Amino acid sequence: MTTHQPDTLHCDHGRRRQAIVASVLADVFQRRLAAGQHLVTQHLAERFGVSHTPVREALIVLEAMGVLDLVPNRGAVVRSVAARDIREICQVRRALECEAVRRACGRVDLAKLRALRAELERMTVVPARAAERFIKSYIAKARDLDSRLHDLIAASCGNAFLAKELNRLKVLFRAFRDVSWEFEGARNDFRRLAEEAREHLAIVEALLDGDGRAAAKAMSRHIRSGMTYWSRSLPEQIEPASSNGSRRRASSNGNGRLSGNGRRANRNGR
């Protein structure tokens, strides 16, 4: 079983739950947790320095996302995540984000958009390769700008249910995002950061112009582009060792994959 250094959380209850969800998602997507592996509540509580309550709540959230199964008398079991899952998640994300950005036109704070535009323009000139000391700062800045823009759009869409759903799913979207950026950083390939900044700029410019249709098109292109990078960076799933000690690659097919709404489809399609 993968071992971890203690990740004690010093934050309120809700944020502890969110932090546990984000951390377990990263472990699943980066294959530090293998498909079929059991997660023990006590071990997670010790790892994060919290009580069992936020751990159990986090596991329920992760089950709703389709990343884990909560099995009676067995606890939480990690499910396989494949490239097809990313495509389906992105289809759902595109539908939500395009509607949100279209509705945000005329509602969004223009001063905040202009500030984002200035920062994004600087990111478009990030070099394709960088000295090691700059890698973390480039990725951190890109992460910050991406989160701020998408959060601003969700908060400005004028639909509380849509904003809440985007907020619920963003931890899943951002876990994939962060895995892909770590992949690019490890390869010292930062072309995606500049490309993404230009995609974000197109969204911002359309919002500043009050053109909802153009904003939705720019958002759709952005998410399709991101899907390509997310799929490329997802490591191959290796199943846990069998009783004879052998290991095999998990299939991306089958009935245990994520469905577009974040849950799993069974053999009956339910």
C-alpha positions, 0 to 999 in steps of 0.5 A: 500500500502506498505510504504517505507523510502526515498531511495534517490539515489546519482549517475548518471542517468544510475545508478539511473535507475539500482538502481530503477530496482533492488529495485523494483525487490527485492520488487516484489520477496520478496512480499513487492509488491503484484501481481496486485498492481499499482506503481505510478511514483510520489510515486517512484520518491519521494521514490528515490529522483529523477525526473520522467524520471529515474523512467519511464525508470526503469518501461520500463525495468521492463516491458521488464523483464515481472515483470510489465505491463504498462497499458494505463490510469492505469500505472504500474501493478505488475505481479505474479512471481512463481516457474515456472518462476524461472525455465524458467529464469534459462533455459535461463540463463544456455544457455547464461552463458554456452556459455559465459564460453565456449567462455571465455576459452583462453580469460579470465585474468588468474591472476584474476581467480587465485585471485578469486580461493584463495578467493573462497577456503576460502568460502568453509569452511564457517560454516553451521551456524554462529553467528549473527554478521557474517551473513551479512559479509558472504552474502556480500562476497558471493555476491561479489565473485558471481558477480565478477566471472560472470562479468569476464566471460561475459566480456571475452566471446569475443561476444559483443552481448552475453555480453550485453545480460548477462549484461541486465539480470544480475539485474534479476538474482541477484535479485533472488539470493539476495532473496534466500540468505536473506532466508538462512540468516534468517534461519541461514543456510549457507550450500549453501554459501559453496556449491556455492563456490565449484561450482564456484571453479569448473568453475574457475579450468576449465577456468584455465585449458583452458577446455571449455567443462568442464567449461560449464558443471560446469556452468550448474551444478551451475545454476541448483543448484541455481535454486533449492534454488531460487525456495525454497526461493520465498515467496508464492504470495498473491493477493491484497484484493478484494472488500469484503476484502478477500485475496487469494493465486495467482496461479502459473499457467495461462497465466500471467506468465513469459516466458523464455525470460523474457516476458509474454505469453498470451492465444495465446502463443505470 
